[in-house]
Amino acid sequence: MANTTPTTNSLENYFLPFTANKDFKKDPRLLDRGEGVYYWNHKGDTVIDASSGLFCVPLGHGRKEIADAVHQQLLKLDYSPSFQVSHLPAFACAEKVAKLLPGDLNNVFFTICGSTAIDSAIKIVQAYQHAIGQAHRMKFVSRERAYHGVNIGGTSLSGMIKNREIFTAAMPGVIHLRHTWLEENKFTKGQPEHGAHLADDLQRFVDMYGPESIAACFVEPIAGSTGTLIPPKGYLEKLRETCDKYGIVLIFDEVITGFGRTGKSFGSVKYNVQPDMITMAKAITNGSQPMGAVGVSDKIYNAIVGNGPEHGVEFFHGYTYSGHPACVAASLATLDIYEKEDIFARAEKMSHYFLDAVFDAFKDVPAVTDVRGDGMMAAIDLAVDKTPGVRGYDAQKKTFANGVHIKFTGDSGIIAPALIAEEKHIDEMLQKIKEVVVKY
């Protein structure tokens, strides 16, 4: 029998995602366990988690309630197909998620992750437009500096150049709004005053391509992975108004902002703008199991199902692991904790301390060129060192060595603590990050 025990010599076969593989394998950053707001590396050193893993562990690591729920579910029913059959916990989970979604987003389509949620949303839009006789709407609007996952549809929508420049077989018909970062909004806490006019790009696209050419507009309420770009005041409202005027489906990508990150259940609730669909993942299971979902309005769901055949499939799409029993069990346990511990309200209350602490820590650091944030999410921009991204990559490694995990995208460091974090944890993570960036 082959020896499956991990050793220090077993690094070569894993092709790591979004990682400098050659450099990593020279000096690996390996995590061994996690509990609360801390990781421990393979050497036994503590590493405080300043980015909730990848923004997906708001309840902290090692939640026994979630692990027990998954364990029990696997013993009872380890797998159920989701094509033509299902299992009751999946319906219970959809009901719980729907109760958190705003407006009439009462219909939940389960996927595997955020990327598959986005591509599912693209197909749902196409099915909807076809059902209402608008199949000629073939264009999709997204935004510069957007991140919508890594499948072909999401890659096409994304506006981060490194994520798409070599993937030339992208989906056609995607046009991009300008991003919302403006020089005059630097060092703004919460929603910036300037930039609502950038939403007028959608009207410009309508004028350029025709009012019935655009199927949907995808935006992140807060552009997350690109470095926490907060929507300017009035910006999301303008997009909603234009979509209503021309029959464009408005989709919020809330894979990062969903489940309390903004201090509300979803960013759409925080900013009081109702989309037609919401994509979600990450915190839906506290990162413990891979799972995503799409929240769909009654209008869209009823059009697709109502115009389908009486006894046949209405929507030819899904995944082997849609509504997987273990993922559903993890989600149900996670959703219970959100409710029992009043996590969203706790995040809203803590956000005041968090944002003040971030701005106080970095506003006068010479290498920091901007600080911004809202809810329990903030970003610091580091001055470019010759080539964009070089300093951010260096900071990623050095902060980890200094005992803190923070996600860098290019030269933007994204700070998003677990929503259970206490003031002392926020102070610790910011101190350890600052000890690195003050040296640039």
VEXDREN-2710 file (C-alpha; in Angstrom, 1 decimal):
% VEXDREN-2710
k/r/px/py/pz
1/MET/0.0/0.0/0.0
2/ALA/1.4/3.4/-1.0
3/ASN/2.4/5.8/1.8
4/THR/-0.1/8.7/1.8
5/THR/1.4/10.5/4.8
6/PRO/2.4/14.1/3.8
7/THR/6.1/14.8/3.9
8/THR/8.3/17.8/3.2
9/ASN/9.2/16.3/-0.1
10/SER/5.6/16.0/-1.5
11/LEU/5.2/19.5/-3.0
12/GLU/5.9/19.0/-6.6
13/ASN/2.7/17.4/-7.9
14/TYR/0.3/20.1/-6.8
15/PHE/-0.3/22.8/-9.4
16/LEU/-1.4/25.6/-7.2
17/PRO/-4.0/28.1/-8.4
18/PHE/-3.4/31.9/-8.4
19/THR/0.1/31.2/-7.0
20/ALA/3.7/31.8/-8.1
21/ASN/4.4/28.0/-8.1
22/LYS/8.2/28.1/-8.6
23/ASP/8.7/30.7/-5.8
24/PHE/6.2/29.1/-3.5
25/LYS/7.9/25.7/-3.6
26/LYS/11.2/27.3/-2.6
27/ASP/9.6/28.7/0.6
28/PRO/6.2/27.2/1.1
29/ARG/3.5/28.9/3.3
30/LEU/1.6/25.9/4.6
31/LEU/-1.3/25.9/7.0
32/ASP/-1.8/23.0/9.4
33/ARG/-4.9/23.9/11.4
34/GLY/-7.3/26.7/12.3
35/GLU/-9.4/27.8/15.2
36/GLY/-11.3/31.0/15.8
37/VAL/-9.5/33.9/14.0
38/TYR/-6.2/32.0/13.9
39/TYR/-4.3/29.6/11.7
40/TRP/-1.3/27.6/12.7
41/ASN/1.4/27.0/10.0
42/HIS/3.2/23.7/9.6
43/LYS/6.0/24.9/11.9
44/GLY/3.4/25.5/14.7
45/ASP/3.5/29.3/14.5
46/THR/0.2/31.2/14.9
47/VAL/-1.0/33.3/11.9
48/ILE/-3.9/35.6/12.6
49/ASP/-6.4/35.5/9.7
50/ALA/-7.1/39.1/8.5
51/SER/-9.0/38.1/5.3
52/SER/-11.3/35.3/6.6
53/GLY/-9.4/32.8/4.5
54/LEU/-10.6/34.2/1.1
55/PHE/-13.5/36.2/2.6
56/CYS/-15.4/33.0/3.3
57/VAL/-14.9/32.2/7.0
58/PRO/-16.9/34.9/8.9
59/LEU/-17.7/32.6/11.8
60/GLY/-14.1/31.8/12.4
61/HIS/-12.3/28.5/11.9
62/GLY/-13.1/25.1/13.4
63/ARG/-16.8/25.6/14.2
64/LYS/-17.7/22.2/15.7
65/GLU/-21.5/22.7/15.0
66/ILE/-20.8/22.8/11.2
67/ALA/-18.3/19.8/11.3
68/ASP/-20.8/17.7/13.3
69/ALA/-23.6/18.6/10.9
70/VAL/-21.6/17.5/7.9
71/HIS/-20.4/14.3/9.7
72/GLN/-23.9/13.3/10.6
73/GLN/-25.2/14.0/7.1
74/LEU/-22.5/11.9/5.5
75/LEU/-23.4/9.0/7.7
76/LYS/-27.1/9.3/6.9
77/LEU/-27.0/10.3/3.2
78/ASP/-23.6/10.9/1.6
79/TYR/-24.9/11.8/-1.9
80/SER/-28.1/12.4/-3.7
81/PRO/-28.5/13.3/-7.4
82/SER/-30.2/16.6/-8.0
83/PHE/-31.5/15.7/-11.4
84/GLN/-35.1/14.5/-11.2
85/VAL/-34.7/13.5/-7.5
86/SER/-33.6/15.5/-4.5
87/HIS/-33.5/15.4/-0.7
88/LEU/-35.4/17.4/1.9
89/PRO/-32.5/19.3/3.5
90/ALA/-31.8/21.0/0.1
91/PHE/-35.3/22.5/0.2
92/ALA/-34.9/23.5/3.8
93/CYS/-31.6/25.3/2.9
94/ALA/-33.2/27.1/0.0
95/GLU/-36.0/28.3/2.2
96/LYS/-33.5/29.6/4.8
97/VAL/-31.4/31.4/2.2
98/ALA/-34.5/32.9/0.5
99/LYS/-35.6/34.4/3.8
100/LEU/-32.3/36.4/4.0
101/LEU/-32.5/37.6/0.4
102/PRO/-34.2/41.0/-0.4
103/GLY/-37.5/41.5/-2.2
104/ASP/-38.9/38.7/-4.2
105/LEU/-35.7/36.7/-4.7
106/ASN/-37.6/33.6/-3.4
107/ASN/-36.0/31.0/-5.7
108/VAL/-32.5/29.5/-5.0
109/PHE/-30.5/27.5/-7.5
110/PHE/-27.6/25.7/-5.9
111/THR/-24.1/25.5/-7.5
112/ILE/-20.7/24.5/-6.4
113/CYS/-18.9/27.8/-5.9
114/GLY/-19.0/31.5/-6.8
115/SER/-17.7/30.9/-10.3
116/THR/-20.4/28.3/-11.1
117/ALA/-23.0/30.7/-9.6
118/ILE/-22.0/33.3/-12.1
119/ASP/-22.1/31.0/-15.1
120/SER/-25.4/29.7/-13.9
121/ALA/-26.7/33.2/-13.6
122/ILE/-25.6/33.9/-17.2
123/LYS/-27.6/30.9/-18.4
124/ILE/-30.7/31.8/-16.2
125/VAL/-30.7/35.2/-17.9
126/GLN/-30.5/33.7/-21.3
127/ALA/-33.3/31.3/-20.5
128/TYR/-35.4/34.1/-19.1
129/GLN/-34.9/36.4/-22.2
130/HIS/-35.8/33.4/-24.4
131/ALA/-38.9/32.7/-22.4
132/ILE/-40.2/36.2/-22.8
133/GLY/-39.4/36.5/-26.5
134/GLN/-36.3/38.5/-26.1
135/ALA/-33.7/36.0/-27.2
136/HIS/-32.1/38.7/-29.4
137/ARG/-30.7/40.3/-26.2
138/MET/-27.2/38.8/-26.4
139/LYS/-24.9/41.4/-24.8
140/PHE/-23.8/41.4/-21.1
141/VAL/-22.5/44.4/-19.2
142/SER/-19.9/44.1/-16.5
143/ARG/-17.3/46.5/-15.1
144/GLU/-13.6/47.2/-15.3
145/ARG/-11.7/45.8/-12.3
146/ALA/-14.6/43.3/-11.7
147/TYR/-14.0/39.8/-10.6
148/HIS/-16.7/37.3/-11.4
149/GLY/-14.9/34.0/-11.0
150/VAL/-12.8/31.9/-13.4
151/ASN/-15.1/29.9/-15.6
152/ILE/-15.4/31.1/-19.2
153/GLY/-18.5/33.2/-18.5
154/GLY/-17.1/34.7/-15.4
155/THR/-13.7/35.3/-17.0
156/SER/-15.4/37.1/-19.8
157/LEU/-17.3/39.3/-17.4
158/SER/-14.2/40.0/-15.3
159/GLY/-12.4/43.3/-15.8
160/MET/-9.0/42.3/-14.1
161/ILE/-6.6/42.1/-17.0
162/LYS/-4.3/39.4/-15.6
163/ASN/-7.3/37.1/-15.1
164/ARG/-8.2/37.2/-18.8
165/GLU/-5.4/38.3/-21.0
166/ILE/-4.2/34.8/-22.1
167/PHE/-7.7/33.3/-22.2
168/THR/-8.7/34.3/-25.7
169/ALA/-11.6/32.0/-26.2
170/ALA/-13.8/34.2/-24.0
171/MET/-17.6/34.8/-24.3
172/PRO/-18.4/37.4/-27.0
173/GLY/-20.7/40.3/-26.5
174/VAL/-19.4/41.6/-23.1
175/ILE/-18.9/45.3/-22.6
176/HIS/-17.5/46.9/-19.5
177/LEU/-18.5/50.0/-17.5
178/ARG/-15.7/52.1/-16.1
179/HIS/-14.5/51.1/-12.6
180/THR/-15.4/53.4/-9.8
181/TRP/-12.1/54.3/-8.3
182/LEU/-11.5/58.1/-8.5
183/GLU/-8.6/60.1/-7.2
184/GLU/-10.9/62.6/-5.5
185/ASN/-12.3/59.7/-3.3
186/LYS/-9.0/58.7/-1.8
187/PHE/-9.1/57.9/1.9
188/THR/-12.9/57.8/2.1
189/LYS/-14.6/55.8/4.8
190/GLY/-17.9/54.3/3.5
191/GLN/-19.6/55.4/0.3
192/PRO/-17.6/58.1/-1.6
193/GLU/-19.4/61.3/-2.7
194/HIS/-18.1/61.3/-6.2
195/GLY/-18.7/58.8/-9.0
196/ALA/-22.4/58.3/-9.5
197/HIS/-22.0/59.6/-13.0
198/LEU/-20.0/56.5/-13.9
199/ALA/-23.2/54.5/-14.0
200/ASP/-24.2/56.6/-17.0
201/ASP/-22.0/54.3/-19.0
202/LEU/-24.9/51.9/-19.1
203/GLN/-27.1/54.4/-20.8
204/ARG/-24.3/55.1/-23.2
205/PHE/-24.2/51.4/-24.1
206/VAL/-28.0/51.4/-24.6
207/ASP/-27.6/54.3/-27.0
208/MET/-24.7/52.7/-28.8
209/TYR/-26.0/49.1/-29.2
210/GLY/-29.7/49.6/-29.0
211/PRO/-32.2/49.3/-26.1
212/GLU/-33.1/45.7/-26.8
213/SER/-29.5/44.3/-27.3
214/ILE/-28.5/44.0/-23.6
215/ALA/-29.5/41.0/-21.6
216/ALA/-28.1/41.8/-18.2
217/CYS/-25.7/43.9/-16.1
218/PHE/-23.5/42.2/-13.6
219/VAL/-21.9/44.3/-10.7
220/GLU/-20.4/43.6/-7.3
221/PRO/-22.0/46.0/-4.8
222/ILE/-18.5/46.3/-3.4
223/ALA/-15.9/45.3/-6.0
224/GLY/-14.1/42.9/-3.7
225/SER/-11.1/41.0/-5.1
226/THR/-9.8/44.0/-7.0
227/GLY/-9.3/45.9/-3.7
228/THR/-12.6/46.9/-2.0
229/LEU/-14.1/49.5/-4.3
230/ILE/-17.1/50.9/-2.4
231/PRO/-20.1/52.1/-4.6
232/PRO/-20.3/55.9/-4.9
233/LYS/-23.5/57.4/-3.5
234/GLY/-26.3/57.1/-6.1
235/TYR/-24.3/54.8/-8.4
236/LEU/-26.2/51.5/-7.8
237/GLU/-29.5/53.5/-7.8
238/LYS/-28.7/54.8/-11.3
239/LEU/-27.9/51.3/-12.6
240/ARG/-31.2/50.1/-11.2
241/GLU/-33.1/52.9/-12.9
242/THR/-31.5/52.3/-16.3
243/CYS/-32.1/48.6/-16.1
244/ASP/-35.8/49.1/-15.2
245/LYS/-36.2/51.6/-18.1
246/TYR/-34.9/49.1/-20.8
247/GLY/-35.7/45.7/-19.4
248/ILE/-32.1/44.8/-18.5
249/VAL/-31.7/42.2/-15.8
250/LEU/-29.6/43.6/-12.9
251/ILE/-27.5/41.0/-11.1
252/PHE/-25.5/41.6/-8.0
253/ASP/-22.5/39.4/-7.5
254/GLU/-22.5/39.0/-3.7
255/VAL/-20.1/36.1/-3.4
256/ILE/-18.0/38.3/-1.0
257/THR/-20.6/40.8/0.3
258/GLY/-23.2/38.2/1.1
259/PHE/-24.0/36.9/4.7
260/GLY/-23.0/39.8/6.8
261/ARG/-19.8/41.3/5.4
262/THR/-21.4/44.7/5.0
263/GLY/-23.2/44.5/8.4
264/LYS/-26.4/43.4/6.7
265/SER/-27.4/40.1/5.2
266/PHE/-26.4/41.3/1.7
267/GLY/-24.9/44.3/0.1
268/SER/-28.1/45.0/-1.7
269/VAL/-29.8/45.4/1.7
270/LYS/-27.0/47.6/3.0
271/TYR/-27.3/49.9/0.0
272/ASN/-31.0/49.6/-0.4
273/VAL/-31.0/48.7/-4.1
274/GLN/-33.0/45.6/-5.3
275/PRO/-31.4/43.4/-8.0
276/ASP/-33.2/40.8/-10.0
277/MET/-30.7/38.1/-9.1
278/ILE/-27.9/37.6/-6.6
279/THR/-25.0/35.2/-6.8
280/MET/-23.5/34.0/-3.6
281/ALA/-21.0/31.4/-2.2
282/LYS/-18.1/31.5/0.3
283/ALA/-19.9/32.4/3.6
284/ILE/-22.9/30.3/2.7
285/THR/-21.1/27.4/4.4
286/ASN/-18.5/29.4/6.3
287/GLY/-16.0/28.1/3.8
288/SER/-16.3/24.6/5.2
289/GLN/-17.8/23.0/2.1
290/PRO/-17.7/24.2/-1.6
291/MET/-21.1/25.6/-2.4
292/GLY/-22.6/28.5/-4.3
293/ALA/-26.1/29.6/-5.2
294/VAL/-28.1/32.0/-7.3
295/GLY/-31.1/33.9/-5.8
296/VAL/-33.7/34.5/-8.5
297/SER/-36.7/36.8/-8.5
298/ASP/-40.2/35.4/-8.9
299/LYS/-40.6/37.2/-12.2
300/ILE/-37.6/35.4/-13.7
301/TYR/-38.3/32.0/-12.2
302/ASN/-42.0/32.1/-13.1
303/ALA/-41.2/33.1/-16.7
304/ILE/-38.7/30.2/-17.2
305/VAL/-40.8/27.6/-15.4
306/GLY/-44.2/28.9/-16.6
307/ASN/-43.1/28.9/-20.3
308/GLY/-41.5/25.5/-20.1
309/PRO/-43.2/22.2/-21.1
310/GLU/-45.9/20.8/-18.8
311/HIS/-44.0/17.5/-18.0
312/GLY/-40.5/18.3/-19.2
313/VAL/-37.3/20.0/-18.0
314/GLU/-37.6/23.8/-18.1
315/PHE/-34.0/24.7/-17.6
316/PHE/-31.3/22.4/-19.0
317/HIS/-28.5/23.2/-16.6
318/GLY/-27.1/22.0/-13.3
319/TYR/-24.2/20.2/-11.6
320/THR/-23.5/16.7/-10.3
321/TYR/-22.9/18.4/-6.9
322/SER/-25.8/20.9/-6.9
323/GLY/-27.4/20.7/-3.5
324/HIS/-24.9/18.1/-2.3
325/PRO/-26.1/16.8/1.1
326/ALA/-22.8/17.6/2.9
327/CYS/-22.8/21.1/1.5
328/VAL/-26.4/21.7/2.4
329/ALA/-25.8/20.4/6.0
330/ALA/-22.9/22.8/6.3
331/SER/-25.0/25.7/5.1
332/LEU/-27.9/24.9/7.4
333/ALA/-25.6/24.8/10.4
334/THR/-23.9/28.0/9.2
335/LEU/-27.2/29.8/8.7
336/ASP/-28.3/28.7/12.2
337/ILE/-25.2/30.3/13.8
338/TYR/-25.8/33.5/11.9
339/GLU/-29.3/33.7/13.4
340/LYS/-28.5/32.4/17.0
341/GLU/-25.5/34.6/17.5
342/ASP/-27.0/37.7/15.7
343/ILE/-23.8/37.8/13.5
344/PHE/-25.0/40.4/11.1
345/ALA/-25.8/42.9/13.8
346/ARG/-22.6/42.1/15.5
347/ALA/-20.7/42.9/12.3
348/GLU/-22.6/46.2/11.8
349/LYS/-21.6/47.2/15.4
350/MET/-18.0/46.2/15.1
351/SER/-17.5/47.8/11.7
352/HIS/-17.3/51.3/13.3
353/TYR/-14.3/50.2/15.4
354/PHE/-12.8/48.2/12.5
355/LEU/-12.9/51.1/10.0
356/ASP/-11.6/53.7/12.4
357/ALA/-8.7/51.3/13.4
358/VAL/-7.8/50.7/9.7
359/PHE/-7.8/54.4/8.8
360/ASP/-5.9/55.4/11.9
361/ALA/-3.3/52.7/11.3
362/PHE/-2.5/53.4/7.7
363/LYS/-3.5/57.0/6.9
364/ASP/0.0/58.4/7.5
365/VAL/2.1/55.5/6.3
366/PRO/4.2/56.8/3.4
367/ALA/3.9/53.7/1.2
368/VAL/0.1/53.6/1.6
369/THR/-1.5/55.6/-1.2
370/ASP/-5.2/55.0/-0.4
371/VAL/-7.4/53.5/2.3
372/ARG/-11.0/52.7/1.8
373/GLY/-13.7/50.5/3.3
374/ASP/-17.2/49.8/4.4
375/GLY/-18.8/47.3/6.8
376/MET/-16.2/44.7/7.8
377/MET/-14.0/45.1/4.7
378/ALA/-11.3/47.5/3.9
379/ALA/-8.3/47.9/1.6
380/ILE/-4.9/49.6/1.6
381/ASP/-3.1/50.4/-1.7
382/LEU/0.7/50.3/-1.7
383/ALA/2.7/52.6/-3.9
384/VAL/3.9/50.8/-7.0
385/ASP/7.5/49.6/-6.9
386/LYS/8.6/49.8/-10.6
387/THR/6.1/47.2/-11.8
388/PRO/2.5/46.9/-10.5
389/GLY/2.0/44.0/-8.1
390/VAL/5.7/43.5/-7.2
391/ARG/5.3/45.2/-3.8
392/GLY/2.0/43.6/-3.1
393/TYR/3.4/40.1/-3.7
394/ASP/6.4/40.9/-1.5
395/ALA/4.0/42.2/1.2
396/GLN/1.9/39.0/1.0
397/LYS/4.9/36.9/1.9
398/LYS/6.3/39.2/4.5
399/THR/3.1/39.7/6.4
400/PHE/2.6/35.9/6.5
401/ALA/6.1/35.6/7.9
402/ASN/5.1/38.2/10.5
403/GLY/2.2/36.1/11.6
404/VAL/-0.8/37.5/9.7
405/HIS/-2.6/36.3/6.6
406/ILE/-3.9/39.1/4.3
407/LYS/-5.0/38.7/0.7
408/PHE/-3.2/40.9/-1.8
409/THR/-4.4/41.6/-5.3
410/GLY/-1.8/43.4/-7.2
411/ASP/-0.7/46.2/-4.7
412/SER/-4.0/46.2/-2.8
413/GLY/-4.2/44.5/0.5
414/ILE/-7.7/43.5/1.4
415/ILE/-8.6/43.3/5.2
416/ALA/-11.7/41.4/6.0
417/PRO/-11.7/39.9/9.5
418/ALA/-14.0/37.2/10.7
419/LEU/-17.3/38.7/11.8
420/ILE/-16.7/37.2/15.3
421/ALA/-13.4/39.1/15.6
422/GLU/-13.0/41.2/18.8
423/GLU/-11.2/44.6/19.1
424/LYS/-8.0/42.9/20.3
425/HIS/-7.9/40.7/17.2
426/ILE/-8.4/43.7/14.9
427/ASP/-5.6/45.5/16.7
428/GLU/-3.3/42.6/16.4
429/MET/-3.8/42.0/12.7
430/LEU/-3.4/45.7/11.9
431/GLN/-0.3/46.0/13.9
432/LYS/1.3/43.0/12.2
433/ILE/0.4/44.3/8.8
434/LYS/1.7/47.8/9.6
435/GLU/5.0/46.5/10.9
436/VAL/5.6/45.3/7.3
437/VAL/4.3/48.1/5.2
438/VAL/6.0/50.9/7.2
439/LYS/9.3/49.5/6.0
440/TYR/8.6/50.3/2.3
END
